[in-house]
Amino acid sequence: QVQLAESGGGSVQAGGSMRLSCAVSGVTSATFCLLWFRQAPGKEREGVAAFYVSPYPGGSHINYADSVKGRFTVSQDDNAKNTFFLQMNSLKPEDTGTYYCATKIMCGLTWRTGSYVKAWGQGTQVTVSA
C-alpha cells in the first residue's frame, strides 16, 4: 500500500522561501509519477508539479504549472530516494493553501487534474502573508 507524508509547511512572508518534503513508501515500481497539488480555501485543487521518476539515464522529467514555473523546484533526495522536495521561492500570498503530494503510475498530459492518482498525503498548510 502506497503511503505519503508531507512535512515542512508553515507561515512565511511574501518573497520568502519554504521547502516541503514528501516521504513515499510502498511504491514497488522503479518508475512512477510524484505530484504536488495545492488547494486554497474556497478554490479547486490545483496541480503544481509533476515529477516522473525513473532510474534510467534521461528517463526522469518534471513539469510545472505556469503559475509556479521559475519559482518552484521539485527534486529527489540523493541519499534517500523515497524522499522528495518542493522548494518554493519568491512566494506570493496566492501560493497560500494546503499542499499535498500524490503518486500515480504515469504523469500524462492531464496530471494537473488529479485523475488516476493512486495515493494522497495528508497535506501540509502553507501560509504566505503580504
C-alpha positions as CSV (number, residue, x, y, z in Angstrom):
1,Q,0.0,0.0,0.0
2,V,1.4,3.4,-1.1
3,Q,1.7,5.9,1.7
4,L,2.8,9.5,1.5
5,A,3.6,12.0,4.3
6,E,4.2,15.7,3.7
7,S,6.1,18.0,6.1
8,G,7.7,21.4,6.2
9,G,4.7,23.7,5.9
10,G,4.3,26.9,7.9
11,S,4.0,30.6,7.6
12,V,6.2,33.0,5.6
13,Q,6.1,36.5,4.3
14,A,5.7,37.2,0.6
15,G,9.0,36.9,-1.2
16,G,10.3,34.3,1.2
17,S,11.1,30.6,0.7
18,M,9.9,27.3,2.0
19,R,10.7,23.7,1.4
20,L,8.2,20.9,1.6
21,S,9.1,17.3,1.9
22,C,7.2,14.2,0.9
23,A,8.2,10.8,2.2
24,V,6.9,8.0,0.0
25,S,6.6,4.3,0.9
26,G,5.1,1.2,-0.6
27,V,5.9,2.1,-4.3
28,T,7.1,-1.1,-5.9
29,S,7.7,0.2,-9.4
30,A,11.1,1.7,-10.4
31,T,9.2,4.3,-12.3
32,F,6.2,6.4,-11.1
33,C,4.9,9.9,-11.1
34,L,5.2,12.0,-8.0
35,L,2.9,15.0,-8.0
36,W,2.4,18.1,-5.9
37,F,-1.1,19.7,-5.6
38,R,-2.4,22.6,-3.6
39,Q,-5.8,23.8,-2.5
40,A,-6.7,27.2,-1.3
41,P,-9.8,27.8,0.8
42,G,-12.9,28.0,-1.5
43,K,-10.9,27.0,-4.6
44,E,-10.4,23.9,-6.5
45,R,-7.4,21.7,-6.1
46,E,-4.6,22.7,-8.4
47,G,-1.7,20.7,-9.8
48,V,1.6,22.4,-9.1
49,A,4.3,20.0,-10.3
50,A,4.7,16.5,-11.7
51,F,7.9,14.6,-11.4
52,Y,8.2,11.4,-13.5
53,V,10.7,9.4,-11.5
54,S,12.9,7.0,-13.4
55,P,16.2,5.3,-12.6
56,Y,17.2,5.2,-16.2
57,P,19.5,7.9,-17.6
58,G,17.5,10.7,-19.1
59,G,14.3,9.0,-18.1
60,S,13.1,11.5,-15.5
61,H,11.3,14.7,-16.3
62,I,9.4,17.4,-14.5
63,N,6.5,19.6,-15.4
64,Y,5.3,22.7,-13.6
65,A,2.1,24.7,-13.6
66,D,2.6,28.1,-15.3
67,S,1.8,29.8,-12.0
68,V,4.8,28.4,-10.3
69,K,7.3,27.9,-13.1
70,G,10.6,29.6,-12.3
71,R,9.8,29.8,-8.6
72,F,9.2,26.2,-7.5
73,T,11.5,23.3,-8.0
74,V,10.9,19.6,-7.4
75,S,13.7,17.3,-6.5
76,Q,14.5,13.9,-5.1
77,D,16.8,13.4,-2.2
78,D,20.1,11.9,-3.5
79,N,20.6,9.8,-0.4
80,A,17.0,8.9,0.4
81,K,15.3,8.1,-2.8
82,N,11.9,7.8,-1.2
83,T,12.0,11.5,-0.2
84,F,11.0,14.3,-2.5
85,F,11.1,18.1,-2.1
86,L,9.2,21.0,-3.3
87,Q,11.4,24.1,-3.0
88,M,9.3,27.2,-3.2
89,N,10.9,30.6,-3.7
90,S,9.6,34.1,-4.2
91,L,6.4,33.1,-2.5
92,K,3.3,35.1,-3.1
93,P,0.1,35.3,-1.0
94,E,-1.7,33.4,-3.8
95,D,0.5,30.5,-3.0
96,T,-1.3,30.0,0.3
97,G,-3.1,26.7,0.6
98,T,-2.8,23.1,1.7
99,Y,-0.2,21.3,-0.2
100,Y,-0.4,17.6,-1.0
101,C,1.9,15.1,-2.6
102,A,0.5,12.2,-4.5
103,T,1.5,9.3,-6.8
104,K,0.2,7.8,-10.0
105,I,1.7,5.4,-12.5
106,M,2.3,7.8,-15.3
107,C,2.1,11.6,-15.2
108,G,0.4,12.0,-18.5
109,L,-0.9,15.2,-20.1
110,T,-3.7,15.6,-17.6
111,W,-1.6,15.4,-14.5
112,R,-3.0,18.7,-13.2
113,T,-6.5,17.3,-12.9
114,G,-5.6,14.7,-10.3
115,S,-7.1,11.9,-12.2
116,Y,-5.9,8.3,-11.7
117,V,-4.0,9.3,-8.5
118,K,-3.2,6.2,-6.5
119,A,-2.5,7.7,-3.2
120,W,-2.5,11.1,-1.4
121,G,-0.6,12.5,1.5
122,Q,-2.5,14.1,4.4
123,G,-1.4,17.7,3.4
124,T,0.6,20.4,4.9
125,Q,-0.5,24.1,5.3
126,V,1.4,26.9,3.7
127,T,0.5,30.4,4.5
128,V,2.1,33.4,2.7
129,S,1.4,36.8,4.2
130,A,1.6,40.0,2.3
